[in-house]
Amino acid sequence: MIFKIRTSKRTMRYFEEITASTNYAPFILSKLAISMSIKSKKPLNEQDFHTDNYGLELNRQTITGEWDALFKCIIEVFEKKHIKDDDYFQKYLKAHLDRGARLLYSEFKYSGDFVMALLSTEGTI
């Protein structure tokens, strides 16, 4: 079982900029990013699985903690299939993390109120 992943370099830059302004740590931003990706309701595409690994190193426990099984179930429901544990963290969670970071950064840069935009129920599953 794999316990660490590296974000893409782009995700790392997004997180650094958001953290500098909000003081939200990367482990908080990673949860928000995954949520944003799921909230988008758009299926992952092939490009989402092919991001680089030159960003932040994050520990599985730091990202999902005691809620790891819940994160996996949510992603399986989203993907409409069972996902092997080896694929879940290394492939699917990372894809949602990197894609969600782009969405999170967009909300950060262009919404009038970043926190209220994140709390919006618009587009939820």
C-alpha positions in Angstrom: 0.0 0.0 0.0 1.3 3.4 -0.9 1.2 6.1 1.8 2.6 9.2 0.0 2.0 11.0 -3.2 3.5 14.1 -4.9 1.3 16.7 -6.3 2.0 18.3 -9.6 4.3 21.3 -9.7 1.3 23.5 -10.7 -0.7 22.3 -7.7 2.2 23.1 -5.5 2.4 26.7 -6.9 -1.4 27.1 -6.5 -1.2 25.9 -2.9 1.7 28.2 -2.1 -0.1 31.3 -3.4 -3.4 30.4 -1.6 -1.5 29.6 1.6 0.4 32.9 1.5 -2.9 34.8 1.4 -5.2 32.6 3.6 -2.8 30.7 5.9 -4.6 27.5 4.9 -2.1 24.6 5.1 -1.6 22.2 2.2 -3.4 19.4 4.0 -6.5 21.6 4.3 -6.2 22.8 0.7 -5.8 19.2 -0.5 -9.2 18.2 1.1 -10.8 21.3 -0.5 -9.3 20.5 -3.9 -10.6 16.9 -3.9 -14.0 18.2 -2.9 -14.0 20.8 -5.6 -13.1 18.1 -8.2 -16.0 15.9 -7.0 -18.3 18.9 -6.8 -17.7 19.7 -10.4 -19.6 16.5 -11.4 -17.3 16.3 -14.5 -15.7 12.9 -15.1 -12.0 12.7 -14.9 -10.4 12.7 -18.4 -7.2 11.0 -19.5 -5.2 14.2 -19.0 -6.1 14.3 -15.3 -4.2 11.1 -14.8 -1.0 12.3 -16.5 0.2 15.2 -14.3 3.8 15.4 -13.1 5.0 14.5 -9.6 7.3 17.4 -8.9 5.2 19.2 -6.3 4.5 18.7 -2.6 4.9 15.3 -1.0 1.8 14.6 1.0 1.1 11.7 3.3 -2.1 9.7 3.0 -2.8 10.1 6.7 -2.4 13.9 6.3 -4.8 14.1 3.4 -7.6 11.7 4.3 -6.8 10.7 7.9 -9.5 8.7 9.7 -11.8 9.4 6.8 -9.8 7.5 4.2 -12.5 4.9 3.7 -15.1 7.7 3.2 -12.9 9.4 0.6 -12.5 6.1 -1.2 -16.3 5.4 -1.2 -17.0 8.9 -2.5 -14.6 8.5 -5.3 -15.9 5.1 -6.2 -19.5 6.4 -6.3 -18.3 9.3 -8.5 -16.5 6.9 -10.8 -19.3 4.4 -10.7 -17.0 1.5 -10.1 -15.0 -0.4 -7.5 -11.4 0.9 -7.3 -8.6 -1.2 -6.1 -6.7 0.3 -3.1 -3.5 0.6 -5.1 -5.3 2.6 -7.8 -7.4 4.7 -5.4 -4.7 6.7 -3.7 -1.9 6.8 -6.3 -4.1 7.3 -9.3 -7.7 8.6 -8.6 -7.1 10.6 -5.4 -4.1 12.3 -7.0 -6.1 13.0 -10.2 -8.9 14.6 -8.2 -6.4 16.5 -6.1 -4.5 18.0 -9.0 -7.7 18.8 -11.0 -9.4 20.2 -7.9 -6.4 22.4 -7.2 -7.0 24.2 -10.6 -10.7 24.7 -9.6 -9.8 25.9 -6.2 -7.2 28.3 -7.5 -9.8 29.7 -9.9 -12.2 30.3 -7.1 -9.4 31.9 -5.1 -8.4 34.3 -7.9 -11.7 35.2 -9.4 -14.5 34.9 -6.7 -15.3 38.0 -4.6 -15.4 35.9 -1.4 -13.2 32.8 -1.5 -14.7 31.2 1.6 -18.3 31.8 0.6 -17.6 30.4 -2.8 -16.3 27.2 -1.2 -19.4 27.0 1.0 -21.8 27.4 -1.9 -24.0 24.3 -2.4 -24.3 25.1 -6.1 -23.1 22.2 -8.2 -23.1 19.7 -5.3 -23.8 16.0 -5.8 
